[in-house]
Amino acid sequence: MSTLEIKGLHVEIEGKEILKGVDLTINTNEIHAIMGPNGTGKSTLAQAIMGHPRYEVTAGTITLDGEDVLEMEVDERARAGIFLAMQYPSEVNGVTNADFLRSSINAKREEGDEIPLMSFIRELDAKMETLEMDEDMATRYLNEGFSGGEKKRNEILQLMMLKPKFAVLDEIDSGLDIDALKVVAKGVNELRGEDFGCLIITHYQRLLDYITPDKVHVMIQGKVVQSGGAELALKLEEQGYDWLHEELGIEAETVEQEA
Amino acid sequence: MTVETKLALTEQDVRSYSEKMNEAAWMTDFRADAFAKLEQLPMPKPDKTRIDRWNFTDFPIHAVESSVYSSLDELPAKARELFDAEKPGSLYIQHNNTPAFLSLSDDLKAKGVILTDIFTATREHGELVKKYYMTNGVKVDEHKLTALNAAFMNGGVFVYVPKNVVIEEPIQALFLHDDEQVSLFNHIIVVAEANSSFTYIENYMSTVANAKGQANIVSEVFTGDNSNVTYGAVDVLSEGFTTYVNRRGVTGRDSQLNWVLGLMNDGNTIAENITHLVGDNSGADMKTVVVGTGKQRQNFTTEIISWGKNTNGMILKHAVVKDESTAIFNGIGKITKGAVGSNAEQESRMLMLSPRARADANPILLIDEDEVTAGHAATVGRVDPIEMFYLMSRGITKTEAERLIIHGFLAPVVDKLKVEGVKKLLTEVIERKVR
């Protein structure tokens, strides 16, 4: 079993504090969901875990099986087993999707132990079929000219090919119709198991109809204010966040934040 | 300020050289005439680069004699990779200033295709060469450097593809430089008659790290009605050469001329690539990639001039500059009065890898006709940190991520070179330069 542990995490962007002490522990074989109103720091948490250059951790720790994640460069975090499915993935001209995936897979392997081309292609074909992606997506330039839905599927394709220990899915459901949502959920559910832990960041309960979380956390104003089981997500869907505000005595305002 | 041009050669030297090379008599006179104009002509004035202190005229020796190759096995290994050794196809190799190897299939010969060194061409195909040599493309008296090329020409190739001949396999030329004393005054003529179609790809390769001479290269390409020509070039001349390279095209009706240029010299370079869209409905697609390193100064002018109706000009240029190098991109789309229905598009992208590198994109549209379309896009910037974050978030190291982004940035042009060996060489050169 592996554990990703976040303790007392404070994060700033351009001098403004967004996360104000987040505590969260995720084990493999667990799927966690973080919900919360817009602009409360959910995406900031995702970016801070991966090491986005614009987000500055001012206090707290993130560890992976006791190893200090914050000391690692972005690529080292990835090779240690952390993955972030991004809300707005970059478009990279001239680099094909397949070449990018192969470079990513080989980055984790020793020199001389690169993935054989044929097994790579076989695996890629199989995963793309699961995600109902067009064949030409492999040879197109990375995310260039992809529709919103294609980009999201492509993030999940990378997730399935790289098989990390922990995946953070940052609003992977935004802009997806119900069919695409099911496909994305199918991909994530395929990874479910003893060697995989996942943190799903979402506004809506909708995605959680297809990926049942083990734990649900609510984030408001830069902190995790409530945790529970799958039923908590349903309650939020039905009743919104007002009851939580009242219960916890929080004024309903959101932290200004630009992604 | 004018720098006085002191030429080591006399008119008599030029005449003697012509005779020694067994050229046709008209060529001897043509050279002497160009020589006479040299003194009076001004230097070219590339926009945004001052070249008045550059040395384009001093060189140790006019021409050297180098060995010829009886087989491709005698070539250096990295040159051999450019061709299919089993089946060299249509190939001309020049060793410094010496025509050193020629291969052309009997089939193409029977169809009337000509591939030969420029000296032989003036003799054996005099009327044809005379028709195209600095008449309608590049003019002798454009400036001092074109006249210099005309007077001192010491190499080059003549390619002629007759009417209706379609050649699938590319015609290749290799200009191999392995002597520090050498200067290259090359002249290349490519003629496509009506309805013909082919690709010509040339490589300039240095195997010595230094050069003391000049590289003054003129290429003229003529596309006949309804022909389709792709002209590819990978220039990798060593440091020390001051290079002036002028590649010019003139299109016939309904023809298409594509340029794919990998300009990878290690020395200071002035490169000019102009296409005159003369025939109605003709088009030019001009792609260029450039990498600047060290203290290199380089200036690249790409221009398409629409004369005919419904012509279409597309310019795409990508540059990577690092260290303290400077690269200027001048892009000019010109539509003359009467070129109704024409289109001029251009795109310049420049990536700076070092704080002291300088890149300047200078797009110009000159439109004298109303019913036309035109557009330009230019960006000068650095590697996007968010793109780097994305690639690194998949485990790719910083170095490898940068490499992927740079190769990706140049790929839209590199991928257009149809010969695997040439593409591979260009990729390796880019790798060496950006490392």
Interface residues (C-beta under 8 A of the other chain):
Chain A: M50 G51 H52 P53 E73 V74 D75 R77 A78 R79 F83 L84 M86 P89 S90 V92 N93 G94 V95 D99 F100 S103 S104 A107 K108 Y141 L142 Q158 L162
Chain B: D384 P385 I386 E387 F389 Y390 L391 M392 S393 R394 G395 I396 T397 K398 E400 A401 L404 I405 H407 G408 F409 L410 A411 P412
